[in-house]
Amino acid sequence: MKTITTLRSGRRQGKRVNVYLDDRFAFSLEAEVVVREGLAVGQELATDQIEALAKVDNFQRCLNAATHYLSYRPRSEFELRERLYRRGFDGDSVGAVLARLKGQGLVDDVEFAQFWQENRQSFSPRSRSLTSLELRRKGVAEEIIGRVVSAVSDEDSAYRAALSKARRLPISDCQSFRRRLGEYLRRRGFSFGVINNTVEQLWQEMREQL
């Protein structure tokens, strides 16, 4: 048995606590772990208790990293898993954290895919095929991708994507207008037929506004 002789905040004030056993530094723990486990000066710890604390701390650090990563925007399960592995967390901790977050509804690939699709349609419309590719790269299952993008209209998306671009193009040169707008839509994954129809529609609309 070893006795806790000092509990001292580390450099990251309030984040990590240095634990001294028998007047010698032994390890550090997340502050939440120290509080939750009720650690106090004078408390005796057996070897198995110390090992258990290390596992609890690994889980807490992994959970903190995951919630911080999720604070910027929703993430797919695959994205989050890969991020945590790159941060050096072990498989047990990553699996436990993902299970916790999925149980809380904070990691949900259906909701993530819906968010991604709606965000793209609102701010940077693109084709169903390109949206599907982006979601596939983020590890979302094909069944979820199919369900989410099925309601997307390529014709509507192409028109909205091209409208602001078309307004910035000179219409004195029909060939240049069609080429530049077509290339713009092609980079967003639209098919040849959708591009042609959209470019023709916008060319006519721009001409009518003269």
N, C-alpha and C positions, 0 to 999 in steps of 0.2 A: 504494500500500500504506500502511496505517496500523498503528501498533504499539500493543498493549495496554500501558498504563502503570500502570493501577490496576484492581483488582477489589475492590469494596467492598459489603458487605451493606447493603441498603436499610433502610427503616424497619421493614418486616415481617421481623424477624430470621429468617434461614434460608430465606426464601421467594424474595425477589428480590435479584439482585446487580447493582449499577451497574457498567457497563463504561466505562472512560475510554480514549480513543484519543488518542495524542499529547498527554497531559495535559489533555484536555478531555472532559467527560461526553458520551458518544455515545448510549447506550441502556441499558436494563436487561433482564435475562433471568431466567427461573426458575432457581433454584439447581440443579435437576436437569439443566437444559440445559448450564449451565457445566461441571458435573462430567462429564456424558456426552460432551460435545464436547471435553473436555480443554483448555479455555481456560486460559491462564496469562500472567502478566506477561512482556512481552518478545516475545510471539507476534505475528507480522504477519498482518494480515487484508486480503484484497483486497475490492473492492466486491461481487463476486458471493458471497463468503463471508459478508459482513455481511447481505446480502439473504437468504441461505439460513438464517442464524441466526434472522432475524426470523420466517421461516415455521415453523421448528422450535419457536420460542418460542410462537407463536400456537397451534400444535397442543398443546403441553404445557399451556398455560393452559386451553385448551378441555377437555382431558382431565381436568385437575385439577378443573375446575368440574363436569364430568359425574359423576365418581366421588363428589364431595362430595354432589351432588344425589341420587345413587343410594344414599348411605349411610343415608338416612332410611327409605326403603322402595323396593321395586321400582317401576320406571316403564315405561310403554309407550314405544316408539320415538318416537311422535308427541309425547308429553309432553316427552321429553328433547330432541328436536330444537327444539321451540318454546322451551323454557327457554334453550337455548344461543343461539338467534337473538336472544332478548330481552336476553341478556347482551352482545350486540354482536359475537359471533364470526362470521367469514365462512363462506360456504358450503363452501369447500374444507376448512377445519379441522373444521367440524361433520360433514361427510360422512366424513372420515378417522377422526374419533373414534368415530362410530357404527359404522363398519366394524370398528374395533379391538374395541370393546366387544361387538358381536354375535359376533365371532369367538371371544371369550373366554367367551361364554355369559352375559355380564352384562346384556345387553339381549335379551330374548326375549319377544315378544308372547304366545306361547302360555303360557309360564310366568307372565307377568304377569297374564293373564286368569284363569288358574287361581287364582293368589294372591288376586286381587280377589274372585272368586266365593266362595272358601272363607272369606276374611275377613268378607265380608258375611253369609254363612250362620252363622258362628260368633258374631258380635257384634251384628249388626243385620239379621236375616233380612228379605228383600224378595222381590218377585216376579221371575220370569224376565224379564219385559218391562222392569222398572225396572233390573235388573242389566244387561241388554243395552243399554239406553239409556246407562247410565253408561260402559260399555266403549266404546260407539260414540263418545261424546264424547271419549274418550281416544285415538281414532284406531285402535282395534283393528279388524281386518278382519272382515267379516260371517261369513266361513267359520269363523274362530276363535271368534267369539262363539257361533255356533250349536253348535259342538262342546262348548264349555265349559259352557254353561247347559242343555244338553239333559238332563243328569242331575238337575237341580234339580226337586224336587216343590213346586209352589205350595201344595198342601194342607198338606204337612209344614212348609214355611217359614212359612205364615200362622199355623199353630197355635203354633209356637215363638215367633214374633214377638208374638203376642197374649197368650200365657199370663201373662207377668209383668205386663203391663198390666191384664189382667182381674183379677188378684189384688189390685190396688190400687183397683179400682172398687167402689163400694157396690152391693150387689145388692138393695137395697130397692126400687129403681126399675128395672123391666125395660126400659122405653123408653129411659131415660137410659143404661143399661148398653149396650144394643145400638147406640145412636147413637154414643156415644163410642168404643166398640171398633171399630165399623164405619169411622168417620172415621180412626181410627188405622191400620187396615189399608189403607184407600184411599190414604193418603199413601205407603204402601209399594208401591203399584202393583198390588195384587191385584184380581182381577175381582169383579164383583158376586156371581157364584155361589159363588166360593171364600169371600168375606167372609161371606155368609149362612150357609153351612155351618159355618164356623169359629165365628162368633158364637153360633150355636145350640148347638153342641157345648160351648163354654165356659160358656154360660149354664146348661146342664143340669148340668155338672160343678160349677160354683160353688154351685148350689142344693143338690146332693146332699151337699155338705160342711157344710151348716148343721146 
